[in-house]
């Protein structure tokens, strides 16, 4: 599958891409530490926590910068071959530009595999640990999901949880039960909740029933709670969609759909995850098309600058077009696919034009 020429081109392209990715990540990590410095001193959050948080978030940052890094690295690697006249020798030996572009695509297979492993197995676990570390330290041992707590919905019940200890004990729970016309029929407020055996119980409970014009209030020291949110869902709801793997995103989407909540944002995140390996191949083909086309006789600095601009443009288009497409009612699939398709067609047009 990989000829000697394929391996030679792949070695240059992959090594250059990994080098550029390393430099980009170090730069991004430095800015992340500066961002976290504003939180140091709040709660138990110290410099060591900030450094560990940034380190754990690096796999996710790599995924965010992967297409840009691959594009710049491929331009750099192929540019070095062009500067040494090696591409000219290949062309003189009868190797077509499409053949060299194909070798570049073969090299992308290894990077695609690495990105998949990072996206599905390493980054989700590391990001989850980072978020738990940060929120736990900032809240003096509690995991506060937001300023108002964690909000969730199942069926006709809306659940609000103020905070969550590391051991899983919940605090300041409110359960709002609505009828079919979305009128409030019952409010249960509890000071805390914890598991006893395999069952959840609410403690220091105040139950308010709204019966037409009558209000009935009952208090309990302890009340069994058929908790509709398992621990996995609580942790899932507290994380950003892009930090989950495809399986976790599908689970989250099903949770939202089953409870009549909008899941389009999650569907967009799913398709963006699916298209990530393809975007790597497109970026490498775009780099090859530029080396043989408009960047054939320019300096290495110009190639790198062009790669930065193109990579940043792709990153911005992916980040902006997805939410905009949802805003105007487009399919999440189209929101994730169109930016990639535009850059792929542009790369194909340049390759065809260069011969």
C-alpha positions, 0 to 999 in steps of 0.5 A: 500500500505504501511505496518507497515514495509514499513513505518518503513523502509521509515522513516529511509531511508527518514530522513537519505536522507534528512539529507545528502542532507541538509549537501551536499547542505550547503557545495555546497552553501558555495563553491558557495558563494566563487565562487561568491565572485570574481564577487562582486564589478562588476557593482551593484553586492554586497554581498547581491546579491551574497547571494540571488543568491546562495539561489535562485540556491539552488533548482537546486543544490538540484536536481543535488545532489539528486541521490547522497544524496539519495544513501548516505542517504539510505546507512546510514539509512539502515546501522543504521538498520543493526548496530542495528541488526534490519535487522537481526531480519527482516530476521529471521522473514521471510522477504526476502531481496527483500521484504526489497528492495521493501520497500526501493523502496516504500520510494523512491516514496515520494522522487520522488514526491518531486523531480518532484515538485522541478524540474517542479515548484520550481527550474525553477522559482528560477533559472530564478530569480537568473540569472536575478538578477545576470546579472542585477546587474553585468550590471548596470541595463541591462540584458546582455545575453553574452559578444556578446549579444543574438544570435537567428535565425528564417528562413533566418534571424539571430538576435543579441541583445546586451543587454536588460533592465529590462523593456524589451527595447532592445539595439544594435540590428542587423538583418542579412537577408540571401538568399537561398544560405546563402548570406547576402542580408540585414543588419538592425542595430538599436540603440534600440527597444521597444514596443508601444502598442503591436508592436515592433519598431526599433529606429535610424535604418540603413538599408543596402541592398546588391544588387549584386555589389551595396549597398543601405543604408537607414536610419530611425528614427523609423521602425516597427519590426515584432519581431520574438523573443517573451519575453519568448524565449528571457528569455529561450535562456538566461538560461542553459537547466538544469534550465528549466522544461520539458515544457520549454525544449520542447518549446526550442527544438521546437524553435531550430528545427523550425529554423533548429538549432541543438536541440540534447543537449536540447533533452538530457536535456529533457530525463535527466529530465524524468529519474531523478525520476527513478535515485532516485529509482535506487540509493535507490535499489543500497544502499539496495543491498550494505547493504545486499551484500558487505557492510554487515559487514563494519563500517558506515564510510565505507558505507558513503565513498562507497556511496560518491564514487558511487554517485559521479561516477553516477553523473560523468557518467551522466554528461560525457556520455551524451555529449560524446554520442552526440559527436559520434552521439548516440541518446539523449535517449541512452545518458541519459538512458545508465548510469542509466541502467548500475547502475540499472543492477549492483544493480539488480545483487547485490540483486540477489547475496545476496539472 
